[in-house]
Amino acid sequence: MARNYTPIRNNHPLLRTLLTAIEKGDTPQAEICKKAGVTARTVIDWRRGRSPALYLVEAVANAAGFDLKFVKKGDKDEAAVLKDALTRSMTALDDWLNLYAPDECNPDRVAEAKSRVWPGGTIGYIAEVQAQNRAAMNGASE
């Protein structure tokens, strides 16, 4: 079901991101506003360029299922760190498959797997990936 929204004219990227997420989401804006304790007019005004109070942006973001948090420049947020760890694990599993069933795999992928695994051997490679994953998980739980 398509909804009509006032075009976003606000220049702040954080607010544009939030308003676009609300627009593309499954929860109607009116429901999010009610849950956040703001009027629909407030959000419409934001869309038209009015600068919001930060506490109201946080309330609407929370009602829409988002957290506002500050991440130090250069630092990855928790989700990005965990995604990187998952990607490393998937690559390691793919590499293992390519090395132990090479006849069933693409020769280029087998060669790529060998280049990643052979320098330290299979056990060294898996140990390195596991150490990186443990570090990511420990950082995420702090």
ChimeraX attribute file (.defattr): number of C-alpha atoms within 10 A of each C-alpha:
attribute: neighborCount
match mode: 1-to-1
recipient: residues
	/A:1	4
	/A:2	6
	/A:3	9
	/A:4	7
	/A:5	12
	/A:6	13
	/A:7	12
	/A:8	16
	/A:9	13
	/A:10	17
	/A:11	14
	/A:12	11
	/A:13	9
	/A:14	12
	/A:15	19
	/A:16	16
	/A:17	11
	/A:18	17
	/A:19	24
	/A:20	15
	/A:21	15
	/A:22	18
	/A:23	17
	/A:24	12
	/A:25	11
	/A:26	10
	/A:27	13
	/A:28	13
	/A:29	21
	/A:30	14
	/A:31	13
	/A:32	21
	/A:33	21
	/A:34	13
	/A:35	15
	/A:36	18
	/A:37	13
	/A:38	16
	/A:39	13
	/A:40	14
	/A:41	11
	/A:42	14
	/A:43	21
	/A:44	17
	/A:45	16
	/A:46	21
	/A:47	21
	/A:48	15
	/A:49	16
	/A:50	14
	/A:51	14
	/A:52	13
	/A:53	8
	/A:54	10
	/A:55	9
	/A:56	16
	/A:57	20
	/A:58	17
	/A:59	20
	/A:60	25
	/A:61	21
	/A:62	15
	/A:63	19
	/A:64	23
	/A:65	12
	/A:66	13
	/A:67	12
	/A:68	12
	/A:69	8
	/A:70	7
	/A:71	10
	/A:72	8
	/A:73	6
	/A:74	6
	/A:75	9
	/A:76	11
	/A:77	13
	/A:78	15
	/A:79	11
	/A:80	12
	/A:81	18
	/A:82	18
	/A:83	12
	/A:84	15
	/A:85	21
	/A:86	15
	/A:87	13
	/A:88	16
	/A:89	17
	/A:90	12
	/A:91	15
	/A:92	20
	/A:93	14
	/A:94	15
	/A:95	23
	/A:96	18
	/A:97	15
	/A:98	22
	/A:99	20
	/A:100	11
	/A:101	11
	/A:102	15
	/A:103	10
	/A:104	11
	/A:105	14
	/A:106	10
	/A:107	12
	/A:108	10
	/A:109	15
	/A:110	21
	/A:111	14
	/A:112	13
	/A:113	20
	/A:114	17
	/A:115	11
	/A:116	15
	/A:117	18
	/A:118	12
	/A:119	10
	/A:120	12
	/A:121	12
	/A:122	17
	/A:123	11
	/A:124	13
	/A:125	16
	/A:126	17
	/A:127	13
	/A:128	13
	/A:129	18
	/A:130	16
	/A:131	13
	/A:132	16
	/A:133	20
	/A:134	13
	/A:135	14
	/A:136	20
	/A:137	15
	/A:138	10
	/A:139	12
	/A:140	13
	/A:141	7
	/A:142	5
